[in-house]
Amino acid sequence: MRQDGGVVAIRRITVDNSPIDNASLNGIATSTDGTTIYVTFIGPGKDQGGVLALPAF
């Protein structure tokens, strides 16, 4: 997402080769060295969720 709110890219989340549709973002954090972004999410059924580790750049 750009600073003006424009969408740059959309990613799909899969768990055990099954897509999770309508997932909600719970939280976002960075590593202490700033190289990794951690994102927590939960699926629509509230029984699916996890933490994604993403490279910052």
Residue pairs with C-beta under 8 A, 6 or more apart in sequence:
1 7
1 8
2 8
12 19
13 19
13 20
13 23
13 41
13 52
14 20
15 48
15 50
20 41
20 43
20 44
20 48
21 44
22 43
22 44
23 41
23 42
23 43
23 44
23 48
23 49
24 41
24 42
24 44
25 39
25 40
25 41
26 40
26 41
26 42
26 49
27 39
27 40
28 37
28 38
28 39
28 40
29 37
29 38
30 36
30 37
30 38
30 56
31 37
31 38
34 56
35 55
35 56
35 57
36 53
36 54
36 55
36 56
37 53
37 54
37 55
37 56
38 51
38 52
38 53
38 54
39 51
39 52
39 54
40 49
40 50
40 51
40 52
41 49
41 50
41 51
41 52
42 48
42 49
43 49
